[in-house]
Amino acid sequence: MLVTTTPNIEGKRITNYIGLVNGEAIIGANLVKDFFANITDVVGGRSGAYEQGLREAKSIAIKEMIDQATRLGANAIVGVDLDYQTIGGSGSMLMVSANGTAVIIE
């Protein structure tokens, strides 16, 4: 499955627009992990634990989007957009959503 953020694919022709596909991932933040991330995992203003969580959530969301497009018969997804949000009272959960247009290309 070819996945791109662009609205078209150079050298390929879109023959059919199937429709919007999406995937979401919500990952809860562990209070102990948060505590240790604040104390020991911050290097140069970056938190490895949070970065790993973001990568994991992004991978899950993209995989769900690809699975949905595959079920619909697409062989590519164009115009992909990734959105990141914190949800919950104190931002205790992280949500990543991936959205794009499933297409058939030649």
Backbone as a printed PyTorch tensor [residue, N CA C, xyz], in Angstrom:
tensor([[[  0.8620,  -1.1860,   0.0000],
         [  0.0000,   0.0000,   0.0000],
         [  0.8930,   1.2300,   0.0000]],

        [[  0.7140,   2.0710,  -0.9980],
         [  1.4470,   3.3310,  -1.0720],
         [  0.6770,   4.3750,  -0.2780]],

        [[  1.3590,   5.0370,   0.6470],
         [  0.7260,   6.0340,   1.5140],
         [  1.5180,   7.3280,   1.3860]],

        [[  0.8190,   8.4250,   1.0770],
         [  1.5110,   9.6980,   0.8830],
         [  0.6730,  10.8630,   1.4100]],

        [[  1.3680,  11.9190,   1.7940],
         [  0.6780,  13.1230,   2.2510],
         [  0.2800,  14.0200,   1.0860]],

        [[  0.7890,  13.7310,  -0.0960],
         [  0.4820,  14.5490,  -1.2700],
         [ -0.8670,  14.1560,  -1.8690]],

        [[ -1.4980,  15.0570,  -2.6300],
         [ -2.8130,  14.7450,  -3.1970],
         [ -2.7480,  13.8390,  -4.4220]],

        [[ -1.5580,  13.6400,  -4.9630],
         [ -1.3990,  12.7420,  -6.1030],
         [ -0.0410,  12.0620,  -5.9950]],

        [[  0.2150,  11.1190,  -6.9080],
         [  1.4550,  10.3580,  -6.8750],
         [  2.1300,  10.5290,  -8.2260]],

        [[  3.2960,  11.1360,  -8.2070],
         [  4.0100,  11.4060,  -9.4550],
         [  4.2530,  10.1100, -10.2230]],

        [[  3.9330,  10.1330, -11.5000],
         [  4.1350,   8.9770, -12.3460],
         [  3.0130,   7.9530, -12.2890]],

        [[  2.0230,   8.1840, -11.4460],
         [  0.8770,   7.2780, -11.3310],
         [ -0.3960,   8.0500, -11.6440]],

        [[ -1.3990,   7.3230, -12.1070],
         [ -2.6890,   7.9390, -12.4050],
         [ -3.7310,   7.3660, -11.4600]],

        [[ -4.4600,   8.2390, -10.7780],
         [ -5.5560,   7.8020,  -9.9170],
         [ -6.7470,   7.5040, -10.8050]],

        [[ -7.2060,   6.2470, -10.7650],
         [ -8.3280,   5.8500, -11.6300],
         [ -9.6500,   5.8170, -10.8760]],

        [[ -9.5860,   5.7440,  -9.5420],
         [-10.8310,   5.6770,  -8.7720],
         [-10.5820,   6.2080,  -7.3600]],

        [[-11.4350,   7.1130,  -6.9330],
         [-11.4150,   7.6030,  -5.5580],
         [-12.4280,   6.7920,  -4.7740]],

        [[-11.9390,   6.0280,  -3.8060],
         [-12.8260,   5.1510,  -3.0390],
         [-13.4820,   5.8990,  -1.8880]],

        [[-12.7130,   6.7030,  -1.1840],
         [-13.2850,   7.4830,  -0.0950],
         [-12.3470,   7.6680,   1.0690]],

        [[-12.8400,   8.3600,   2.0660],
         [-12.0670,   8.6820,   3.2570],
         [-11.8070,   7.4270,   4.0810]],

        [[-10.5750,   7.2870,   4.5430],
         [-10.2140,   6.2120,   5.4650],
         [ -9.5020,   6.8430,   6.6500]],

        [[ -9.5890,   6.1820,   7.7970],
         [ -8.9490,   6.7370,   8.9820],
         [ -8.5380,   5.6400,   9.9450]],

        [[ -7.7040,   6.0260,  10.8630],
         [ -7.2880,   5.1500,  11.9470],
         [ -6.9790,   5.9990,  13.1580]],

        [[ -7.2510,   5.4610,  14.3240],
         [ -6.9940,   6.1940,  15.5560],
         [ -6.2840,   5.2960,  16.5530]],

        [[ -5.5210,   5.9230,  17.4100],
         [ -4.8870,   5.2120,  18.5200],
         [ -4.9200,   6.1300,  19.7260]],

        [[ -5.3440,   5.5780,  20.8400],
         [ -5.3410,   6.3230,  22.0950],
         [ -4.4740,   5.5550,  23.0680]],

        [[ -3.4790,   6.2410,  23.5850],
         [ -2.5580,   5.6110,  24.5180],
         [ -2.6230,   6.3650,  25.8340]],

        [[ -2.8830,   5.6330,  26.9020],
         [ -2.9500,   6.2300,  28.2310],
         [ -1.5620,   6.4560,  28.7840]],

        [[ -1.3930,   7.5530,  29.4560],
         [ -0.1150,   7.8600,  30.0910],
         [ -0.1230,   7.2730,  31.4930]],

        [[  0.8780,   6.5010,  31.8000],
         [  1.0290,   5.8870,  33.1080],
         [  1.6240,   6.9130,  34.0710]],

        [[  1.0200,   7.0550,  35.2500],
         [  1.5040,   8.0610,  36.1940],
         [  2.9440,   7.8100,  36.6240]],

        [[  3.3280,   6.5570,  36.8150],
         [  4.7080,   6.2490,  37.1950],
         [  5.6500,   6.5980,  36.0510]],

        [[  5.2630,   6.2380,  34.8290],
         [  6.0820,   6.5670,  33.6640],
         [  6.2260,   8.0840,  33.5470]],

        [[  5.1180,   8.8190,  33.7530],
         [  5.1790,  10.2850,  33.6990],
         [  6.1670,  10.8260,  34.7230]],

        [[  6.0870,  10.2910,  35.9320],
         [  6.9570,  10.7710,  36.9990],
         [  8.4220,  10.5550,  36.6430]],

        [[  8.7570,   9.3470,  36.2240],
         [ 10.1480,   9.0620,  35.8840],
         [ 10.5790,   9.7560,  34.5990]],

        [[  9.6610,   9.9850,  33.6890],
         [ 10.0010,  10.7210,  32.4720],
         [ 10.4220,  12.1350,  32.8310]],

        [[  9.7330,  12.7170,  33.8060],
         [ 10.0610,  14.0680,  34.2210],
         [ 11.4090,  14.1310,  34.9370]],

        [[ 11.7800,  13.0720,  35.6400],
         [ 13.0070,  13.0970,  36.4390],
         [ 14.2160,  12.5480,  35.6850]],

        [[ 14.0850,  11.3570,  35.1020],
         [ 15.2670,  10.6780,  34.5750],
         [ 15.3300,  10.5680,  33.0680]],

        [[ 14.2490,  10.7440,  32.3700],
         [ 14.2360,  10.4530,  30.9400],
         [ 14.3820,  11.7020,  30.0890]],

        [[ 14.4550,  12.8580,  30.6750],
         [ 14.5570,  14.0890,  29.9120],
         [ 16.0240,  14.3950,  29.6480]],

        [[ 16.3580,  14.4320,  28.3700],
         [ 17.7240,  14.7460,  27.9620],
         [ 17.6420,  15.8470,  26.9250]],

        [[ 18.2070,  16.9840,  27.2410],
         [ 18.1580,  18.0910,  26.2850],
         [ 16.7480,  18.5480,  25.9810]],

        [[ 15.8370,  18.4590,  26.9490],
         [ 14.4640,  18.8990,  26.7500],
         [ 13.5850,  17.8870,  26.0450]],

        [[ 14.0840,  16.6470,  25.8490],
         [ 13.3080,  15.6140,  25.1520],
         [ 13.0580,  14.4490,  26.0910]],

        [[ 11.9020,  13.8290,  25.9320],
         [ 11.5560,  12.6710,  26.7420],
         [ 11.4460,  11.4450,  25.8440]],

        [[ 12.3590,  10.5040,  26.0080],
         [ 12.3510,   9.2840,  25.2170],
         [ 11.0830,   8.4780,  25.3980]],

        [[ 10.5570,   8.4390,  26.6170],
         [  9.3340,   7.6720,  26.8840],
         [  8.1560,   8.2500,  26.1050]],

        [[  8.0200,   9.5640,  26.0960],
         [  6.9270,  10.1860,  25.3480],
         [  7.1250,  10.0390,  23.8500]],

        [[  8.3660,  10.1920,  23.3900],
         [  8.6270,  10.0390,  21.9630],
         [  8.3070,   8.6260,  21.4980]],

        [[  8.6570,   7.6210,  22.2950],
         [  8.3360,   6.2330,  21.9420],
         [  6.8200,   6.0320,  21.9080]],

        [[  6.1160,   6.6210,  22.8560],
         [  4.6550,   6.5280,  22.8660],
         [  4.0360,   7.1470,  21.6290]],

        [[  4.5620,   8.3000,  21.2070],
         [  4.0720,   8.9530,  19.9900],
         [  4.3200,   8.0890,  18.7620]],

        [[  5.5160,   7.5140,  18.6590],
         [  5.8250,   6.6520,  17.5080],
         [  4.8970,   5.4450,  17.4690]],

        [[  4.6620,   4.8480,  18.6300],
         [  3.7950,   3.6680,  18.7090],
         [  2.3630,   4.0180,  18.3050]],

        [[  1.8480,   5.1200,  18.8230],
         [  0.4790,   5.5350,  18.4970],
         [  0.3580,   5.8750,  17.0160]],

        [[  1.3570,   6.5410,  16.4500],
         [  1.3340,   6.8730,  15.0220],
         [  1.3160,   5.6070,  14.1770]],

        [[  2.1290,   4.6340,  14.5250],
         [  2.1720,   3.3690,  13.7740],
         [  0.8360,   2.6490,  13.8200]],

        [[  0.1980,   2.6220,  14.9730],
         [ -1.1010,   1.9620,  15.1190],
         [ -2.1460,   2.6590,  14.2610]],

        [[ -2.1880,   3.9950,  14.3270],
         [ -3.1810,   4.7550,  13.5650],
         [ -2.9970,   4.5520,  12.0610]],

        [[ -1.7620,   4.5790,  11.5860],
         [ -1.5080,   4.3820,  10.1550],
         [ -1.8610,   2.9630,   9.7400]],

        [[ -1.5280,   1.9780,  10.5710],
         [ -1.8630,   0.5860,  10.2450],
         [ -3.3750,   0.4040,  10.1370]],

        [[ -4.1400,   0.9860,  11.0640],
         [ -5.6040,   0.8900,  10.9990],
         [ -6.1410,   1.5300,   9.7210]],

        [[ -5.5700,   2.6740,   9.3400],
         [ -6.0030,   3.3490,   8.1200],
         [ -5.7050,   2.4820,   6.8950]],

        [[ -4.5200,   1.8790,   6.8420],
         [ -4.1480,   1.0050,   5.7300],
         [ -5.0570,  -0.2180,   5.6890]],

        [[ -5.3330,  -0.8050,   6.8440],
         [ -6.2240,  -1.9720,   6.8880],
         [ -7.6060,  -1.6400,   6.3370]],

        [[ -8.1260,  -0.4690,   6.6980],
         [ -9.4420,  -0.0580,   6.1990],
         [ -9.4000,   0.1360,   4.6860]],

        [[ -8.3640,   0.7790,   4.1700],
         [ -8.2450,   0.9920,   2.7270],
         [ -8.1210,  -0.3340,   1.9860]],

        [[ -7.3860,  -1.2670,   2.5510],
         [ -7.2240,  -2.5890,   1.9340],
         [ -8.5640,  -3.3010,   1.8360]],

        [[ -9.3600,  -3.2470,   2.9190],
         [-10.6790,  -3.8770,   2.9060],
         [-11.5870,  -3.2700,   1.8410]],

        [[-11.3700,  -1.9930,   1.5270],
         [-12.1860,  -1.3070,   0.5230],
         [-11.6710,  -1.5310,  -0.9010]],

        [[-10.5360,  -2.2070,  -1.0490],
         [ -9.9910,  -2.5070,  -2.3650],
         [ -9.0150,  -1.4850,  -2.9070]],

        [[ -8.5600,  -0.5610,  -2.0930],
         [ -7.6150,   0.4630,  -2.5390],
         [ -6.2040,  -0.1140,  -2.6290]],

        [[ -5.3660,   0.5380,  -3.4440],
         [ -3.9610,   0.1690,  -3.4680],
         [ -3.0550,   1.3530,  -3.1270]],

        [[ -3.6780,   2.4750,  -2.7170],
         [ -2.9170,   3.6430,  -2.2780],
         [ -3.8160,   4.5350,  -1.4220]],

        [[ -3.1600,   5.3800,  -0.6240],
         [ -3.8690,   6.3850,   0.1720],
         [ -3.1520,   7.7060,  -0.0610]],

        [[ -3.8890,   8.7200,  -0.4750],
         [ -3.3060,  10.0380,  -0.7290],
         [ -3.8670,  11.0610,   0.2590]],

        [[ -3.1660,  12.1940,   0.3570],
         [ -3.6300,  13.2870,   1.2030],
         [ -3.6560,  12.9440,   2.6790]],

        [[ -2.7270,  12.1230,   3.1430],
         [ -2.7330,  11.6830,   4.5360],
         [ -2.3770,  12.8350,   5.4650]],

        [[ -3.1370,  12.9340,   6.5490],
         [ -2.9180,  13.9500,   7.5760],
         [ -2.8770,  13.2550,   8.9240]],

        [[ -1.8800,  13.5780,   9.7350],
         [ -1.7740,  13.0320,  11.0860],
         [ -2.0900,  14.1380,  12.0820]],

        [[ -2.9310,  13.8420,  13.0490],
         [ -3.2770,  14.8000,  14.0950],
         [ -2.9620,  14.1920,  15.4490]],

        [[ -2.4510,  15.0180,  16.3500],
         [ -2.0930,  14.5940,  17.7010],
         [ -2.8700,  15.4450,  18.6940]],

        [[ -3.4690,  14.7840,  19.7030],
         [ -4.2190,  15.5130,  20.7280],
         [ -4.0290,  14.8330,  22.0720]],

        [[ -4.0790,  15.6220,  23.1270],
         [ -4.1580,  15.0400,  24.4610],
         [ -5.6110,  15.1210,  24.8860]],

        [[ -6.0660,  14.0830,  25.5500],
         [ -7.4410,  14.0550,  26.0330],
         [ -7.4300,  13.6280,  27.4890]],

        [[ -8.4890,  13.9080,  28.1670],
         [ -8.5790,  13.6030,  29.5890],
         [ -8.3710,  14.8680,  30.3880]],

        [[ -8.7230,  14.7900,  31.6550],
         [ -8.6750,  15.9460,  32.5320],
         [ -7.3390,  16.6560,  32.5780]],

        [[ -6.2700,  15.9070,  32.7100],
         [ -4.9470,  16.5300,  32.7990],
         [ -4.0740,  16.1100,  31.6260]],

        [[ -4.7100,  15.8480,  30.4810],
         [ -3.9480,  15.4140,  29.3200],
         [ -3.3470,  14.0420,  29.5500]],

        [[ -4.1000,  13.1890,  30.2600],
         [ -3.5650,  11.9000,  30.6730],
         [ -3.5690,  10.8610,  29.5590]],

        [[ -4.1430,  11.1850,  28.4170],
         [ -4.1530,  10.2460,  27.2960],
         [ -3.7310,  10.9850,  26.0350]],

        [[ -3.1110,  10.2350,  25.1450],
         [ -2.6590,  10.7860,  23.8830],
         [ -3.4280,  10.1090,  22.7650]],

        [[ -3.9870,  10.9220,  21.8560],
         [ -4.7040,  10.3680,  20.7130],
         [ -4.0020,  10.8040,  19.4320]],

        [[ -3.7750,   9.8390,  18.5670],
         [ -3.2240,  10.1130,  17.2450],
         [ -4.2440,   9.6290,  16.2300]],

        [[ -4.5820,  10.4700,  15.2650],
         [ -5.4940,  10.0460,  14.2010],
         [ -4.8100,  10.2600,  12.8530]],

        [[ -5.0360,   9.3060,  11.9680],
         [ -4.5150,   9.3570,  10.6020],
         [ -5.7150,   9.3330,   9.6620]],

        [[ -5.7660,  10.2760,   8.7300],
         [ -6.8700,  10.3760,   7.7770],
         [ -6.3220,  10.5660,   6.3760]],

        [[ -6.9680,   9.9400,   5.4090],
         [ -6.5440,  10.0800,   4.0250],
         [ -7.6390,   9.6210,   3.0860]],

        [[ -7.3600,   9.6880,   1.7930],
         [ -8.3110,   9.2650,   0.7720],
         [ -7.7910,   7.9910,   0.1250]],

        [[ -8.5870,   6.9320,   0.2140],
         [ -8.2540,   5.6550,  -0.4110],
         [ -8.5190,   5.7660,  -1.9030]],

        [[ -7.5460,   5.3130,  -2.7040],
         [ -7.6670,   5.4170,  -4.1520],
         [ -7.1380,   4.1410,  -4.8130]],

        [[ -7.4420,   4.0280,  -6.0890],
         [ -6.8400,   2.9930,  -6.9150],
         [ -5.9720,   3.7100,  -7.9320]],

        [[ -4.7160,   3.2930,  -8.0150],
         [ -3.7880,   3.9180,  -8.9500],
         [ -3.3210,   2.8970,  -9.9920]],

        [[ -2.8990,   3.4080, -11.1400],
         [ -2.3060,   2.5870, -12.2070],
         [ -0.8780,   3.0290, -12.4090]]])
